[in-house]
């Protein structure tokens, strides 16, 4: 940050203008000129989510970081989120000892909640996948996977 405070005016009547000017200078110095700024939320943990019979369709989640703890192979066929999710990203992290499978184009999920992946993602312990909500295809697309 290159901000250096200006000299404080001695006239009390000039103080409001000087403070406003300083705030504007600080804001300009801290401005992020990127078209968008993306912040990650606090993680949603799998203890608050449910998976039955090794498979979950239309998985309802909040937040954009999902910590999933698996002890066996669990298959996820889709994510159900709100209408505000166009252009959103979700990071799916397996913090368990089993394998979390994100199944591509699975008929078990509603079409708008499905993953559109090159192939099924198999996330072993500590593996992660970043998914992006494609508003044109109404699918979750894979951006990266570890």
Secondary structure by P-SEA (a helix, b strand, c coil): cccccccccccccaaaaaaaaaaaaaaaaacccccbbbbbccccccccccccccccccccccccbbbbbbccbbbbcbbbbccccccbbbbbbbcccbbbbbcccccccccccccccccbbbbcccbbbbbbbcccccbbbbcccc
